[in-house]
Amino acid sequence: MLGLIITPLIRRLALRLGCLDRPVDRSTHILPVPYLGGVAIYLTFLFTYLISSVRDPSLRGVLVAGGFIVAVGVIDDLYRLPPWGKLLGQITAALILISYGIEIEKVTHPWGGFIYFGIWSTPVTVLWVLAFTNALNLIDGLDGLAAGVAVIASITFFFVAVQTGQPPVALYLTAVVAGAGLGFLPYNFHPARIFMGDAGAMFLGFVLAAVAIAGTLKSTATIALGIPVLALGLPLMDTAYAIIRRWRNGQAFFEADRGHLHHRLMYMGLNHRETVLIMYCISGWMGISALALANLRPGPGLGVLTFAFVSLYFGAKKSGMMDVERREHFH
């Protein structure tokens, strides 16, 4: 895999440039770790495209817009952009994607037909991209977590694409994301030798959002909208509860806290690897639910969708994810 070759080279470059994530109060690492892993993931994606025979305008759009969001992420990793600056960069990347024709114009109605967005296509697409991009970025709190969740989601998207007869670009994108993530994971799993940083987490979330738009949302699955939402159900749920929790705590949305699911699991006594593996299992369960949803009629499909999110809700409630922020620290 290209990622296995590119990642250690970028790690050496980050060490030479002094691009290190130094531990702070919220950190789960105790030594400085290089954090230009997002560049390695993007270069793996880019070089795979250059040596392949796939040439599609949509794919070029993902590469251009993805390159822009990686640049925004690298700047944020190095200089800490203000929240509005990062958000503006994400919106710009989404608009670049739309300019290449990757846009949510319609979704299937569970009981037949389509829901057309018309003039609302652009804002709906931007909001969709922002949700996926930030969801994966916010869950990037433990070694190997975001990369593993992205790999599981991309594998889910791949099999859904095969089942529902999606265009080749959707199959290609999902395969490349899975490959890039798997090539990066050996260096990122605990104890991590390199972090992906905001650049990597935002890029992976961004590409998965684009995959859903280019493939899943254009399929004829009865509840097409629910498939990508389920596939990335864990980070989307974690983000939703983070918004609720921070609102209840009187915090700004972009203000970091220690209330994410991985924090709560570690408060319960699980170690780093156990926590990540449990979250992989949750992501896998959501992925299996998404695969089932792609082949079910509206009634059973809504049942699967409801059951999956109700189970996530009670799991989140049990862990205390929406509670007022605790002040404990990891040992």
N, C-alpha and C positions, 0 to 999 in steps of 0.2 A: 504494500500500500504506500502511496505517495506520502500520506500523513506520517508514517513511521520514519520516513527519511527527512521530511521537511521540518517536523516539530523539533527534533534535537538541534538542528541548525539555527532555528529561530531562538531557541533557548540560549544557545551560546551568544547570539547577537544581543539578546536582552541583557545577559550578564555583562557583556562587554560595555554596553551603553548605560549600565546601572539602572535598568528599568525593573525595579524590584518592588513587590508588595510587602511593606514592612508591617509587622503585627501591630494591631491597635486593640482597644478594649473588646470589640465585637469579634475579633479574629479567632479562628479555630486552629491557626498555625502559629508556631512560636519562633520560626526563623524566616528571614526574608526569602521570597519566592519570585522568580521572574514571571512577568504577566503579559507577554506579547503573544500568548497562545492563539488569540483570535486571528492574528496575521497568518499564522501557520495553517489554521483551518481554511481561511479564505484562499491562500495560495494553493492549497491542496485542491480546492474547488476549481480554481482558475486553471491550473495546469491539467487537471483531468479534462476540462473542456477543450483546451488547446490540443491535446493529443487524441481526442475523440473525433468521430465523424459527424456528431450531432451538431447541426446548425439551425437554430430556430430563433426568430425574433424575441419570443418570450424568454428564452434562455439568456439571450444577450441582455435583455432588460433586467433579469435577476442579477446577472454579473455586474452590470453598471450600477444599479441601485444598491446592490449588496456591497460593492466596493466603497460606495459613498458612506454607507452606514458603518462599515468597518473603520473608515477614516475618522468618522465622528467618535466612535468608540475608543480609538487609539488616543485621540486628543483628550477625551475625558479621562482615560486611564493615566495619561501623563500629567495633565494640568487641572483636572477636576472642573469640568464645565458646570455652570449653574443649571438647575433643573430645566429652566425655560430654553437654554441653549441646546441641551440634549434633545428635548422635545421638538424643537424647531428642526433639528437635524433629522430626526425620525420622520417627521411630516414631509420634509423635502425628499427623503428617500422613497416614501410611499408615493409621492407625486411623480417621481421619476419612473417608478414601476408602472403607474397608470399610463404614462406617456408611451409605454411600449405595448399597451393594449391589455395589460393584466389588471382587470377590474371586475368587481362584483356587479354584474348587470341584472342578475335574476337568481333566484333559488327555487328549488322545487317545493311545491305545496304538499304537505303530508297526504292529502286526499285527492291528489291529481292536479296537474297544471303547474303554473309558475307564478311566483310573486316578482313583479318587475319593479326596479328601484328608480328608473328614469333619471331625473336630475339629481336624485340622491345617491347615485352610484358612486360618485367620487368621495363624498364625505363618509359613506358607509365603508368603502374600501380603506380609506385612511384610518378610520377607527378600528377596523379589523386588524390592519397591520400593526397599529400601535398596541393593541391588546396582546397579540402574540409576541411581539418584540419585547415588550416590557415584562410579560409573564415569565418568559424564560430567563430574562435578565435578573428578575427579582428572586428567582429560585436558585440562582447561582451562589450558594452560600457554603457548600461543602465540596471537598475534592471529588471530582468525577460526577457530581450530581447533575448539573445542567447538560453536560455532554451525554451522559447515559440516558437521561430522559429524552433528549433530542433524538438519539439513535432509536430508542423504542418507538417514539412517535413516527419517525421516518419509515421504519419497517412496517408499522401499521398502515401508513399512507400507501406504501408500495403494494401491499397485498389488497388493499381496498381498490387501488388503481387497476390491478390485474382483474379483480372480480367484477368491477363495474365498467371495464373497457374504456379507461381514460386515455387521453392522447399520449404519445411517446414521451413528450417533454415532462409530463408528470412522473412517469416511471423513471426517467433519467435523473430528475432532480432528487427524488426520494432515495434512489440508489447512491447518488453522490454524497448526499448529506449523511447517510448511514456510514458510508465508507470513510468520509472525513472525520466523523465523530469517533469511529472505531480506531482509526489511526492515531487519534489524539489521546484517547483514554488511557493507554498504557503509561503515558507520562503525566496524566492528570489524576489518576486514581490515588487514593490516600496511601502513603504520604506523597502529595503532588510535587513534581519537579518543575512544573510550569502551570500557571493559571491562564485561562482563556480571557479573563478581564471582560469589561463591558463590550469590547470589540467583538469577541467571540460569541458571547451569550446573545447579544443583540442580533448578530448576523444569523445565527442558527434559528432564532425565533422569527426573524424577518423572512428567511428562505422558506420555513415551514408555513408561514402565512401565505406566501406566494404560491407554494405547492397546492394549498387548499383552494386558492382562487383559480389557478390554472387547471386543476383537476377535479377534486372532490365536489366543489360547489357547482361545477358544470355537468356533473353526472346526473343520471336519472334516478338515483337512489331516492326512496320516498321521503327520507328525512336527511337529505344531504347536508344541511347546516349542522346537524347534530354530530356527524362523523368527525370532523376536525376538532370540534369542541370537546368531544369525548377523548380523542387521541391525545390532546394536550390538556385533559381535564385537571390533572394534578397542578401544574403551574398556574393555570387559569383560576382554579379554586383558591390556591394560595394567594394569588394577587387580589382576588375579590375580597377575601377575608382580611388581607393587609389593609385595604382601603377602609373597610368597616372598622377594624381595630384602631387604626390611626385616627380616624374621625372621632371615635369614642374616647381616645386618649388626648384629643386636642392637638394632634400632630399634623404636620403637612404630609401630603401623600408621599413625597419623595424623601421624607426624613426616615432614615434607617432605624429599625428596632430589632428586638430579639424574639419576636413572636411568631416567626414562620414555623411551618410544620417541622422542619429539620431541627430547629432550636427546641421545640417542645418535646420531640422524641429524645433528644439528648438530655433534657431536664429529667426525663423519666428514667435515665440511667443507661441508655444505649450508647455504645461507643460510635466513633466516626463511621467506620465501615458498616456496622450493623444498621445505622440510620440510613445510609445511602442505599443499601441493599433492600431495605423495607420500602423505600420510596421507589426503587426500581420495580418492586413487586406491585405496588399500587398503580404505577404507570402501565405495567403490563396488563393488569386487570382492566384498566380503562381502554387500553388498546384492543383487547379481546372483545370488550363491549362494543367498540366502534366497528370491528369486523362483523359482529353479529348484526348490528344496526344496518349495515350496508345491504343485507340480504333479507330483511324482514318487512312484512307489510306494515302499514301505519299503526294499527293498534298494538301489536306486539313490540314494534319499534319504539313507540312512546313509552311502553312499559319498561323496556331495557334502559332507555334514557333516564326515566324517572328513578328507577332503582339504583342506577350507577351514581347519580348525583345525591340521592338521599343517603346512600352509604357514605359518600364523601362528607356530607353535611354532619352526620352523627359522629364520624371519625374526627372531624375538625372540632366539633363541640366538646367531645370527650377529651381531646388534647388541650383544650383551653386556648385555641388560636384567636378567639375574639375577646379574650379577657383583657382587662387593663394590664399594661405592660408590667412584667415582673422585673425584679432587680437582681435575680440570681446571676451568678457567673459560672462558666464552665470551670471545672477543676483540671 
